[in-house]
Amino acid sequence: MTFKPLTRDEVAKRVAQDIEEGMYVNLGIGLPTRVSNYLPADKEIILHSENGMLGMGGAPHEKERDMDLINASKEYITLLKGGAFFHHGDSFAMMRGGHLDLCILGAFQVSERGDLANWHTGAPGAIPAVGGAMDLAVGAKKVYVAMEHVTKNKEPKIVKSCSYPLTGLACVDRIYTDLAVIDVKPEGLVVIEMVPGLSFEELQQLTDAPLINATK
């Protein structure tokens, strides 16, 4: 069968559907920042940015950009009514203190038990970029990962064991990729959704770790 992977914006939109009313949420660098553009207007969801902001909104139109309103990815954002700024240290205290309901991070690799590698490939000359990822991975009540299912070289990003330096151990609760939505459970990686036209067998071929099919 033929299938079409989701675009990065489509992945972000799918993640946004699962964020619950009243949640305090941090969006990681890269694909996760796009989630802010797809949050429903009828839900109160408070976005946190580690550079010191609560109540972050989506991307502004080009003419409405404010040089003082950027997220941790250095991208222009908006501030919703009631939003607040605060010290960088206070922001990390929120992250480390268990005050965030959810963080959504990108990843280089996720293991079958939910280990996360997203700050360094370990390659010579690669620039490490840990940011607040370690603090978020252990401090948030839930951790979702949003990423492509395979690398540009078609290597699986969901693996039995991470080969890159780890960000956190057994911290990932759910994985959203351009091919599937996968829950990390004690019994293993449980596939709950796949893109139309993709068979479970094809998905497994693109995944290093064993999968459990819950879409039947």
DONURO-571224 format. One record per residue (C-alpha): residue number from 1; y, z, x. Coordinates in nm, 2 decimals, decimal comma. Layout:
! residues N
> num / c2 / c3 / c1
> NUM / Y / Z / X .
...
END
This chain:
! residues 216
> num / c2 / c3 / c1
> 1 / 0,00 / 0,00 / 0,00 .
> 2 / 0,36 / -0,05 / 0,11 .
> 3 / 0,61 / 0,23 / 0,12 .
> 4 / 0,98 / 0,27 / 0,20 .
> 5 / 1,09 / 0,58 / 0,40 .
> 6 / 1,39 / 0,77 / 0,26 .
> 7 / 1,72 / 0,73 / 0,43 .
> 8 / 1,88 / 1,03 / 0,59 .
> 9 / 2,11 / 1,07 / 0,29 .
> 10 / 1,82 / 1,05 / 0,06 .
> 11 / 1,64 / 1,33 / 0,25 .
> 12 / 1,96 / 1,54 / 0,23 .
> 13 / 1,99 / 1,47 / -0,14 .
> 14 / 1,62 / 1,58 / -0,19 .
> 15 / 1,68 / 1,90 / 0,00 .
> 16 / 1,99 / 1,98 / -0,21 .
> 17 / 1,78 / 1,97 / -0,53 .
> 18 / 1,59 / 2,28 / -0,41 .
> 19 / 1,88 / 2,51 / -0,33 .
> 20 / 1,91 / 2,78 / -0,59 .
> 21 / 2,22 / 2,91 / -0,77 .
> 22 / 2,40 / 3,19 / -0,58 .
> 23 / 2,23 / 3,12 / -0,25 .
> 24 / 2,42 / 3,17 / 0,08 .
> 25 / 2,31 / 2,87 / 0,30 .
> 26 / 2,37 / 2,75 / 0,65 .
> 27 / 2,34 / 2,38 / 0,73 .
> 28 / 2,24 / 2,29 / 1,09 .
> 29 / 2,37 / 2,01 / 1,30 .
> 30 / 2,27 / 1,65 / 1,22 .
> 31 / 2,10 / 1,55 / 0,91 .
> 32 / 2,13 / 1,90 / 0,74 .
> 33 / 2,51 / 1,88 / 0,73 .
> 34 / 2,48 / 1,59 / 0,48 .
> 35 / 2,32 / 1,83 / 0,23 .
> 36 / 2,67 / 1,95 / 0,14 .
> 37 / 2,76 / 1,62 / -0,01 .
> 38 / 2,48 / 1,64 / -0,27 .
> 39 / 2,51 / 2,00 / -0,40 .
> 40 / 2,55 / 2,00 / -0,78 .
> 41 / 2,90 / 2,09 / -0,89 .
> 42 / 2,77 / 2,31 / -1,17 .
> 43 / 2,60 / 2,55 / -0,93 .
> 44 / 2,77 / 2,81 / -0,72 .
> 45 / 2,62 / 2,77 / -0,37 .
> 46 / 2,80 / 2,93 / -0,08 .
> 47 / 2,78 / 2,74 / 0,25 .
> 48 / 2,81 / 2,92 / 0,58 .
> 49 / 2,91 / 2,77 / 0,91 .
> 50 / 2,85 / 2,96 / 1,24 .
> 51 / 3,19 / 2,87 / 1,37 .
> 52 / 3,33 / 3,12 / 1,11 .
> 53 / 3,34 / 3,00 / 0,75 .
> 54 / 3,21 / 3,08 / 0,40 .
> 55 / 3,27 / 2,85 / 0,11 .
> 56 / 3,25 / 2,52 / 0,29 .
> 57 / 3,26 / 2,20 / 0,08 .
> 58 / 3,15 / 1,84 / 0,14 .
> 59 / 3,31 / 1,58 / 0,36 .
> 60 / 3,67 / 1,49 / 0,26 .
> 61 / 3,81 / 1,14 / 0,21 .
> 62 / 3,96 / 1,00 / 0,53 .
> 63 / 4,32 / 1,05 / 0,41 .
> 64 / 4,25 / 1,42 / 0,32 .
> 65 / 4,11 / 1,53 / 0,66 .
> 66 / 4,25 / 1,85 / 0,80 .
> 67 / 4,22 / 1,91 / 1,17 .
> 68 / 4,16 / 2,28 / 1,12 .
> 69 / 3,87 / 2,23 / 0,88 .
> 70 / 3,55 / 2,14 / 1,07 .
> 71 / 3,19 / 2,26 / 1,07 .
> 72 / 2,97 / 2,35 / 1,36 .
> 73 / 2,89 / 1,99 / 1,41 .
> 74 / 3,26 / 1,92 / 1,46 .
> 75 / 3,27 / 1,71 / 1,14 .
> 76 / 3,55 / 1,72 / 0,89 .
> 77 / 3,48 / 1,93 / 0,58 .
> 78 / 3,66 / 2,08 / 0,28 .
> 79 / 3,71 / 2,44 / 0,18 .
> 80 / 3,63 / 2,54 / -0,18 .
> 81 / 3,84 / 2,78 / -0,38 .
> 82 / 3,77 / 3,14 / -0,26 .
> 83 / 3,65 / 3,02 / 0,08 .
> 84 / 3,72 / 3,23 / 0,39 .
> 85 / 3,75 / 3,22 / 0,77 .
> 86 / 3,64 / 3,49 / 1,01 .
> 87 / 3,56 / 3,57 / 1,37 .
> 88 / 3,27 / 3,38 / 1,54 .
> 89 / 3,11 / 3,72 / 1,61 .
> 90 / 3,12 / 3,82 / 1,25 .
> 91 / 2,96 / 3,49 / 1,16 .
> 92 / 2,67 / 3,56 / 1,40 .
> 93 / 2,64 / 3,91 / 1,26 .
> 94 / 2,58 / 3,75 / 0,92 .
> 95 / 2,31 / 3,53 / 1,06 .
> 96 / 2,13 / 3,80 / 1,26 .
> 97 / 2,16 / 4,06 / 0,99 .
> 98 / 1,96 / 3,88 / 0,73 .
> 99 / 2,25 / 3,80 / 0,50 .
> 100 / 2,18 / 3,43 / 0,46 .
> 101 / 1,93 / 3,33 / 0,20 .
> 102 / 1,85 / 2,99 / 0,35 .
> 103 / 1,91 / 2,78 / 0,66 .
> 104 / 1,84 / 2,41 / 0,69 .
> 105 / 1,78 / 2,29 / 1,04 .
> 106 / 1,69 / 1,97 / 1,21 .
> 107 / 1,39 / 1,96 / 1,45 .
> 108 / 1,22 / 1,78 / 1,74 .
> 109 / 0,89 / 1,93 / 1,64 .
> 110 / 0,73 / 2,17 / 1,39 .
> 111 / 0,38 / 2,31 / 1,44 .
> 112 / 0,11 / 2,36 / 1,18 .
> 113 / 0,19 / 2,73 / 1,17 .
> 114 / 0,57 / 2,68 / 1,13 .
> 115 / 0,68 / 2,71 / 1,49 .
> 116 / 1,01 / 2,54 / 1,55 .
> 117 / 1,14 / 2,34 / 1,85 .
> 118 / 1,49 / 2,20 / 1,80 .
> 119 / 1,71 / 2,28 / 2,09 .
> 120 / 1,57 / 2,11 / 2,40 .
> 121 / 1,31 / 1,84 / 2,47 .
> 122 / 1,24 / 1,98 / 2,81 .
> 123 / 1,31 / 1,63 / 2,96 .
> 124 / 1,49 / 1,62 / 3,30 .
> 125 / 1,86 / 1,57 / 3,25 .
> 126 / 1,84 / 1,64 / 2,87 .
> 127 / 2,14 / 1,85 / 2,75 .
> 128 / 2,02 / 2,17 / 2,57 .
> 129 / 2,20 / 2,25 / 2,25 .
> 130 / 2,07 / 2,58 / 2,11 .
> 131 / 2,39 / 2,68 / 1,92 .
> 132 / 2,30 / 2,93 / 1,66 .
> 133 / 1,95 / 2,79 / 1,59 .
> 134 / 1,76 / 3,08 / 1,73 .
> 135 / 1,97 / 3,33 / 1,54 .
> 136 / 1,93 / 3,13 / 1,21 .
> 137 / 1,55 / 3,08 / 1,26 .
> 138 / 1,48 / 3,46 / 1,28 .
> 139 / 1,77 / 3,58 / 1,06 .
> 140 / 1,77 / 3,37 / 0,75 .
> 141 / 1,54 / 3,47 / 0,47 .
> 142 / 1,40 / 3,11 / 0,44 .
> 143 / 1,40 / 2,82 / 0,69 .
> 144 / 1,38 / 2,46 / 0,58 .
> 145 / 1,36 / 2,17 / 0,82 .
> 146 / 1,50 / 1,83 / 0,74 .
> 147 / 1,40 / 1,54 / 0,98 .
> 148 / 1,23 / 1,21 / 1,03 .
> 149 / 0,86 / 1,22 / 1,01 .
> 150 / 0,81 / 1,05 / 1,35 .
> 151 / 1,02 / 0,98 / 1,65 .
> 152 / 1,18 / 0,65 / 1,74 .
> 153 / 0,87 / 0,59 / 1,95 .
> 154 / 0,65 / 0,66 / 1,64 .
> 155 / 0,52 / 0,99 / 1,78 .
> 156 / 0,45 / 1,26 / 1,52 .
> 157 / 0,71 / 1,54 / 1,49 .
> 158 / 0,47 / 1,76 / 1,29 .
> 159 / 0,22 / 1,87 / 1,55 .
> 160 / -0,07 / 2,11 / 1,60 .
> 161 / 0,13 / 2,29 / 1,87 .
> 162 / 0,48 / 2,23 / 1,99 .
> 163 / 0,51 / 2,08 / 2,34 .
> 164 / 0,89 / 2,14 / 2,35 .
> 165 / 1,07 / 2,47 / 2,43 .
> 166 / 1,05 / 2,69 / 2,11 .
> 167 / 1,34 / 2,80 / 1,90 .
> 168 / 1,13 / 3,03 / 1,68 .
> 169 / 0,77 / 3,13 / 1,61 .
> 170 / 0,62 / 3,08 / 1,26 .
> 171 / 0,97 / 3,07 / 1,10 .
> 172 / 0,96 / 2,74 / 0,90 .
> 173 / 0,89 / 2,77 / 0,53 .
> 174 / 0,92 / 2,40 / 0,42 .
> 175 / 0,96 / 2,06 / 0,59 .
> 176 / 1,15 / 1,77 / 0,43 .
> 177 / 1,09 / 1,43 / 0,60 .
> 178 / 1,16 / 1,07 / 0,52 .
> 179 / 0,80 / 1,05 / 0,40 .
> 180 / 0,71 / 1,38 / 0,24 .
> 181 / 0,78 / 1,74 / 0,14 .
> 182 / 0,55 / 1,98 / 0,31 .
> 183 / 0,51 / 2,36 / 0,26 .
> 184 / 0,40 / 2,58 / 0,55 .
> 185 / 0,14 / 2,82 / 0,41 .
> 186 / -0,11 / 3,06 / 0,56 .
> 187 / -0,38 / 2,81 / 0,48 .
> 188 / -0,20 / 2,53 / 0,65 .
> 189 / 0,05 / 2,24 / 0,59 .
> 190 / 0,05 / 2,17 / 0,21 .
> 191 / 0,19 / 1,83 / 0,10 .
> 192 / 0,36 / 1,86 / -0,23 .
> 193 / 0,54 / 1,53 / -0,24 .
> 194 / 0,51 / 1,18 / -0,08 .
> 195 / 0,74 / 0,88 / -0,11 .
> 196 / 0,61 / 0,61 / -0,36 .
> 197 / 0,35 / 0,38 / -0,22 .
> 198 / 0,24 / 0,61 / 0,06 .
> 199 / -0,11 / 0,73 / 0,06 .
> 200 / -0,22 / 1,07 / 0,18 .
> 201 / -0,44 / 0,90 / 0,44 .
> 202 / -0,14 / 0,70 / 0,58 .
> 203 / 0,06 / 1,02 / 0,59 .
> 204 / -0,21 / 1,20 / 0,78 .
> 205 / -0,23 / 0,92 / 1,04 .
> 206 / 0,14 / 0,97 / 1,11 .
> 207 / 0,09 / 1,35 / 1,15 .
> 208 / -0,07 / 1,53 / 1,44 .
> 209 / -0,15 / 1,85 / 1,25 .
> 210 / -0,40 / 1,85 / 0,96 .
> 211 / -0,26 / 1,83 / 0,61 .
> 212 / -0,37 / 1,96 / 0,27 .
> 213 / -0,31 / 1,73 / -0,02 .
> 214 / -0,16 / 1,92 / -0,32 .
> 215 / -0,02 / 1,60 / -0,49 .
> 216 / -0,34 / 1,51 / -0,67 .
END
